[in-house]
């Protein structure tokens, strides 16, 4: 399969499960540097394809976008986090741009009416949280959690389950309380725990 915007777009919009999965496998198995080189063009493709009325296509786009994430920060493990520690000519600003664009896409997807799309986004956002944890970006993790908490409050109950899953996936890396339960229910549960511990 050619690693071009056109080839990936054809596969993702085909509705053919085998072709979609092959495109996702292809991008996931591509070297980080090549993914980074493809990112801008293919991310715009993802944004365009996400506008479709077809829920399966939107889910496929989120899965592909997750595979497209270059994760260049992984190359800096064990070294000081500087532009020089990154491969090639990539910079920390570009890493941040990849992260921010994907974060916005995933948050949009968590509002989607199709549960398959929301589920894919809840899973995909975990990788962003892992990278933020690796980079020691506690403020970014807190910001992600705050955004998801606000999103859970504004969305109807049918969507809240997947938003809470996304929150828990981020909270795991932030080492924060996992629950988005209403305060009253959370307090009641904590009270039960204290009672049972006596």
FENSUL-V829991 format. One record per residue. N is the residue number from 1. RES is the residue in one small letter. PHI is phi in whole degrees, 0 to 359 (none if undefined). OMEGA is omega in whole degrees, 0 to 359 (none if undefined). Layout:
N	RES	PHI	OMEGA
N	RES	PHI	OMEGA
//
This chain:
1	x	none	178
2	x	291	179
3	x	270	179
4	x	233	177
5	x	305	184
6	x	295	182
7	x	295	179
8	x	295	180
9	x	297	179
10	x	301	181
11	x	292	185
12	x	292	181
13	x	265	185
14	x	285	186
15	x	77	181
16	x	268	185
17	x	304	181
18	x	297	180
19	x	293	179
20	x	298	181
21	x	297	178
22	x	295	179
23	x	298	179
24	x	294	177
25	x	300	181
26	x	301	183
27	x	289	180
28	x	293	182
29	x	267	179
30	x	275	178
31	x	302	182
32	x	305	183
33	x	295	179
34	x	291	177
35	x	299	179
36	x	298	180
37	x	293	181
38	x	275	195
39	x	303	187
40	x	303	183
41	x	294	183
42	x	287	177
43	x	293	177
44	x	298	175
45	x	301	180
46	x	300	179
47	x	301	180
48	x	296	183
49	x	291	181
50	x	293	181
51	x	285	184
52	x	294	176
53	x	284	185
54	x	278	181
55	x	297	179
56	x	297	178
57	x	295	179
58	x	296	176
59	x	298	180
60	x	299	179
61	x	297	180
62	x	296	178
63	x	296	179
64	x	293	180
65	x	300	178
66	x	297	177
67	x	290	181
68	x	288	183
69	x	307	188
70	x	291	180
71	x	55	182
72	x	299	180
73	x	300	179
74	x	300	181
75	x	287	184
76	x	259	183
77	x	303	180
78	x	89	180
79	x	234	174
80	x	296	182
81	x	278	179
82	x	224	176
83	x	302	183
84	x	294	181
85	x	282	181
86	x	277	179
87	x	290	175
88	x	58	182
89	x	260	184
90	x	291	183
91	x	235	178
92	x	297	178
93	x	298	179
94	x	292	175
95	x	302	181
96	x	297	179
97	x	295	177
98	x	304	182
99	x	300	186
100	x	294	181
101	x	292	178
102	x	291	179
103	x	302	180
104	x	298	179
105	x	297	182
106	x	294	179
107	x	295	174
108	x	301	183
109	x	293	178
110	x	290	175
111	x	269	187
112	x	298	179
113	x	285	182
114	x	265	182
115	x	299	179
116	x	297	180
117	x	291	180
118	x	297	180
119	x	297	179
120	x	297	180
121	x	291	179
122	x	299	178
123	x	287	185
124	x	293	185
125	x	293	179
126	x	300	180
127	x	294	176
128	x	295	179
129	x	294	178
130	x	299	179
131	x	296	178
132	x	299	177
133	x	296	179
134	x	300	182
135	x	274	180
136	x	69	184
137	x	268	182
138	x	295	179
139	x	295	178
140	x	294	178
141	x	299	179
142	x	297	179
143	x	297	178
144	x	298	180
145	x	295	179
146	x	298	180
147	x	295	180
148	x	291	178
149	x	296	178
150	x	295	179
151	x	296	179
152	x	298	181
153	x	288	184
154	x	271	184
155	x	268	178
156	x	290	186
157	x	304	184
158	x	297	181
159	x	262	190
160	x	293	182
161	x	304	183
162	x	287	176
163	x	294	178
164	x	295	176
165	x	298	178
166	x	298	179
167	x	301	180
168	x	297	178
169	x	295	177
170	x	284	182
171	x	300	178
172	x	305	182
173	x	275	178
174	x	269	183
175	x	55	179
176	x	245	175
177	x	303	187
178	x	279	197
179	x	277	169
180	x	253	179
181	x	296	174
182	x	304	185
183	x	306	182
184	x	299	180
185	x	292	179
186	x	297	179
187	x	298	180
188	x	296	180
189	x	294	179
190	x	294	177
191	x	297	178
192	x	298	180
193	x	296	180
194	x	295	181
195	x	296	183
196	x	289	182
197	x	274	182
198	x	280	none
//
